[in-house]
Amino acid sequence: MKVIGLTGGIGSGKSTVAQLLAEMGAVVVDADKLGHEALMSGSEVRERVVNEFGKDIVNPSGEIDRAKLGKIVFNDHEALSRLNRIMHPVIDNMVMAKLEEYRRSGVDEVVLEAAAILEAGRTSQVDELWVTVAPEATVLRRIREKTGLSEGEVRARIRSQLSNEEKIKHADVVIDTDCSLDELKNKVLGLWMRNKTRFASFDKP
């Protein structure tokens, strides 16, 4: 089984590309969703996060308020590092279990959508790395329209991640998403079809 890693910074269009790939028939593993599952009420990792960052991050329903947690960690590099030390090993184990499940079921190709593949040092999990990029002005507009965060809050999140230049150094494929949805769909379709042709020569496990 071949695994394509799909990564990119906040507002870079990564999730849109993942959705387009899913519509084209790709099996997509979303590491961020697995992280959400790990933080569900009653989980051990949730309790560790609450103990680390305080009960103020818990909303009235008992779930972790990701917006409150984000304001803490995206404005404090050390706080983000503490959160990552808790979350990355847990998400990594969940990803590996999901990939093994698909491998055993005979899936040929999987797209692993994960914002922190590079930051977490998880490139060994993938056979090829695709990176989505967009100009900072486009990212600011997208995130402010989507979340209502202030420009300062968005910039803090951008600064907490590797730069586009650093991500591109590690990329096998770079997808510029600063275009119309139709143009992006054509880009992704071309990459997916090329990829299926290239991977066709690999032996199945």
Secondary structure as UniProt FT lines:
FT   STRAND          2..8
FT   TURN            10..11
FT   HELIX           14..23
FT   TURN            24..25
FT   STRAND          27..30
FT   HELIX           31..38
FT   TURN            41..42
FT   HELIX           44..53
FT   HELIX           55..57
FT   TURN            60..61
FT   HELIX           66..73
FT   TURN            74..75
FT   HELIX           77..104
FT   TURN            105..106
FT   STRAND          109..113
FT   TURN            115..121
FT   HELIX           123..125
FT   STRAND          128..133
FT   HELIX           136..147
FT   HELIX           151..159
FT   HELIX           164..170
FT   STRAND          173..176
FT   HELIX           181..199
FT   TURN            200..201
//
